[in-house]
Amino acid sequence: MRPFVKKPAMFTRFLRARKGSAAVEFALILPVMLLVYIGTMEASALISMDRKVQSVASSMGDLVSRTNTSLTRAQMRDFFSAASGIMTPYDASKVRQVVTAISVSSSGEAKVAWSREYVGGASDYTVGTQYPRDSAYPLPQAMIDIAKGHMVIAAEATYSYTPLYGIVFDQPVNLYRSGFYLPRFGGIITVP
C-alpha cells in the first residue's frame, strides 16, 4: 500500500510546480494568435482590394464624363487600361469594367444609349454588354430626378478576390462597385 500513498504527494508536487507553465500557456495561445494574425491580414487585403475596385469604377466614370462630345476607340481603350493600372500590385486581368451611357428623357425614362465592357488583359474592349442599346436601365430615382433630359454615365467594376492563404476563409469574394456621373459639358457623349 505504500506506493498508493505516495501518489497524492506526487500529484501535489506536480500542481505546485511552475517550471514550464509559460511554455504550456504559449502552446495553448499560439494557434489562436496565428489565426487572428492571418485573419487580420486577409481582412486588410480584402478591404484594400475593395477600395481599388471602387477607384477603378469611379476613375473610369470620371474620365468618360469629362469628354466633350465623342470618344475615339483608342481613348476608350486607354481609359480602360489606365483604370486597370489602379489595381497594381494585384492581378488586373480579373477586373471587369463596364461603362454605360444612359439617356434620361424629360419624363424620366432611362434607356441605354451605348455600353462598353473591358476585361483586364484583353487587347480591346467589347461593344456588347449585358445592357443592349435602347433597353431600360435601372437608375436610382434620385439620379433620374437630377438627370431628366440629359445623359448619365454609369461605371461598374467587378473583381473576384481569392484569399491569400485560404486559412480563415477559402471561398472567393465577389467585389462590385458602381457610380453614376453627369457629363461635365452637358452634351451627348458618343463612342464608336
C-alpha positions as CSV (number, residue, x, y, z in Angstrom):
1,M,0.0,0.0,0.0
2,R,2.9,2.3,0.3
3,P,3.2,3.1,-3.4
4,F,-0.5,4.2,-3.3
5,V,0.1,6.6,-0.5
6,K,2.9,8.4,-2.5
7,K,0.7,9.2,-5.4
8,P,-1.2,12.1,-3.8
9,A,2.2,13.6,-2.7
10,M,3.5,13.4,-6.3
11,F,0.2,14.9,-7.6
12,T,0.5,17.8,-5.1
13,R,4.1,18.5,-6.2
14,F,3.0,18.5,-9.8
15,L,0.3,21.1,-9.1
16,R,2.8,23.3,-7.2
17,A,5.4,23.1,-10.0
18,R,5.7,26.3,-12.1
19,K,8.5,25.4,-14.4
20,G,7.3,25.2,-18.0
21,S,3.9,26.8,-17.4
22,A,4.8,29.7,-19.7
23,A,5.6,27.2,-22.5
24,V,2.3,25.4,-22.0
25,E,0.4,28.7,-22.0
26,F,2.2,29.8,-25.1
27,A,1.4,26.5,-26.8
28,L,-2.3,26.9,-26.0
29,I,-2.5,30.5,-27.2
30,L,-0.3,30.3,-30.3
31,P,-2.9,28.7,-32.7
32,V,-5.5,31.4,-31.7
33,M,-2.9,34.2,-32.1
34,L,-1.9,32.9,-35.5
35,L,-5.5,32.6,-36.6
36,V,-6.2,36.2,-35.6
37,Y,-3.0,37.4,-37.3
38,I,-3.7,35.7,-40.6
39,G,-7.4,36.7,-40.4
40,T,-6.3,40.3,-40.0
41,M,-4.0,40.1,-43.0
42,E,-6.8,38.6,-45.1
43,A,-9.3,41.2,-44.0
44,S,-6.9,44.1,-44.7
45,A,-6.1,42.7,-48.2
46,L,-9.8,42.4,-48.9
47,I,-10.5,45.9,-47.8
48,S,-7.6,47.2,-49.8
49,M,-8.9,45.3,-52.9
50,D,-12.4,46.7,-52.4
51,R,-11.0,50.2,-52.3
52,K,-9.1,49.6,-55.5
53,V,-12.3,48.3,-57.2
54,Q,-14.1,51.4,-56.1
55,S,-11.3,53.6,-57.5
56,V,-11.4,51.7,-60.8
57,A,-15.2,52.3,-61.2
58,S,-15.0,56.0,-60.2
59,S,-11.9,56.7,-62.3
60,M,-13.5,55.2,-65.4
61,G,-16.8,57.0,-64.9
62,D,-15.0,60.3,-64.3
63,L,-12.7,60.0,-67.3
64,V,-15.7,59.3,-69.7
65,S,-17.8,62.0,-68.2
66,R,-15.1,64.6,-68.8
67,T,-15.3,64.0,-72.6
68,N,-16.7,66.9,-74.6
69,T,-18.8,65.1,-77.3
70,S,-17.2,61.9,-78.6
71,L,-14.6,59.4,-77.7
72,T,-12.4,57.5,-80.1
73,R,-11.8,53.8,-79.8
74,A,-8.2,54.5,-78.8
75,Q,-9.3,56.9,-76.0
76,M,-11.7,54.3,-74.6
77,R,-9.0,51.6,-74.7
78,D,-6.6,54.0,-72.9
79,F,-9.2,54.8,-70.3
80,F,-9.9,51.1,-69.6
81,S,-6.2,50.4,-69.4
82,A,-5.5,53.3,-67.1
83,A,-8.2,52.2,-64.7
84,S,-6.8,48.7,-64.7
85,G,-3.4,50.2,-63.7
86,I,-5.0,51.2,-60.4
87,M,-5.1,47.5,-59.4
88,T,-1.3,47.3,-59.0
89,P,0.2,45.3,-57.3
90,Y,-2.8,42.9,-57.6
91,D,-3.7,41.0,-60.8
92,A,-5.6,43.3,-63.1
93,S,-6.6,40.6,-65.5
94,K,-9.6,39.7,-63.3
95,V,-11.1,43.2,-63.3
96,R,-14.3,43.6,-65.4
97,Q,-15.3,47.1,-66.2
98,V,-18.5,48.3,-67.8
99,V,-19.3,51.8,-68.9
100,T,-22.8,52.6,-70.0
101,A,-24.3,55.9,-71.3
102,I,-27.9,56.3,-70.3
103,S,-30.3,58.8,-71.9
104,V,-32.9,60.1,-69.5
105,S,-35.9,61.6,-71.1
106,S,-37.7,64.6,-69.7
107,S,-40.4,62.2,-68.5
108,G,-37.9,60.2,-66.5
109,E,-37.5,57.1,-68.8
110,A,-33.9,55.8,-68.7
111,K,-32.7,54.0,-71.8
112,V,-29.2,52.7,-72.7
113,A,-27.5,54.8,-75.4
114,W,-24.4,52.7,-75.6
115,S,-22.4,50.3,-73.4
116,R,-18.8,49.1,-73.5
117,E,-17.1,46.3,-71.5
118,Y,-13.5,45.6,-70.8
119,V,-12.0,42.6,-69.0
120,G,-8.4,43.2,-67.9
121,G,-5.8,41.5,-70.1
122,A,-7.9,41.8,-73.2
123,S,-6.3,43.6,-76.1
124,D,-9.5,45.6,-76.7
125,Y,-12.9,46.3,-75.2
126,T,-16.2,44.7,-76.4
127,V,-19.2,46.6,-77.6
128,G,-21.9,44.2,-76.5
129,T,-22.6,44.0,-72.8
130,Q,-25.5,42.9,-70.6
131,Y,-27.1,46.3,-71.4
132,P,-28.4,46.3,-75.0
133,R,-28.9,49.5,-76.8
134,D,-32.4,51.1,-76.2
135,S,-33.1,48.8,-73.2
136,A,-34.3,50.1,-69.9
137,Y,-31.6,50.8,-67.3
138,P,-32.4,50.6,-63.6
139,L,-31.2,54.0,-62.5
140,P,-32.0,55.1,-58.9
141,Q,-34.9,57.5,-58.7
142,A,-32.7,60.3,-57.2
143,M,-30.4,60.1,-60.3
144,I,-33.4,60.2,-62.6
145,D,-34.7,63.3,-60.9
146,I,-31.3,65.0,-61.3
147,A,-30.7,63.9,-64.9
148,K,-34.0,64.5,-66.6
149,G,-33.4,65.5,-70.2
150,H,-29.7,64.6,-70.0
151,M,-27.2,61.7,-70.2
152,V,-25.8,59.7,-67.3
153,I,-22.6,57.7,-67.4
154,A,-22.8,54.6,-65.3
155,A,-19.4,52.9,-64.5
156,E,-19.2,49.5,-62.9
157,A,-16.2,47.4,-61.8
158,T,-16.2,43.8,-60.6
159,Y,-13.4,41.6,-59.2
160,S,-13.4,38.1,-57.8
161,Y,-11.0,38.2,-54.8
162,T,-9.3,34.9,-53.9
163,P,-7.9,34.9,-50.3
164,L,-4.2,35.0,-49.9
165,Y,-3.8,31.9,-47.8
166,G,-7.3,30.4,-47.6
167,I,-6.9,29.5,-43.9
168,V,-9.5,31.8,-42.4
169,F,-11.9,31.7,-45.4
170,D,-11.2,29.9,-48.7
171,Q,-14.1,31.0,-50.9
172,P,-13.7,33.7,-53.5
173,V,-15.3,37.0,-52.6
174,N,-17.0,38.9,-55.5
175,L,-16.5,42.6,-55.2
176,Y,-18.7,45.0,-57.1
177,R,-18.7,48.8,-57.2
178,S,-20.6,51.3,-59.4
179,G,-21.0,55.0,-59.8
180,F,-23.1,57.5,-61.7
181,Y,-21.8,60.6,-63.4
182,L,-23.2,63.5,-65.4
183,P,-21.2,64.6,-68.4
184,R,-19.2,67.7,-67.5
185,F,-20.1,69.6,-70.7
186,G,-23.7,68.6,-70.6
187,G,-23.9,67.2,-74.1
188,I,-24.3,63.7,-75.6
189,I,-21.1,61.5,-75.5
190,T,-20.8,59.1,-78.4
191,V,-18.3,56.2,-78.9
192,P,-17.6,54.0,-82.0
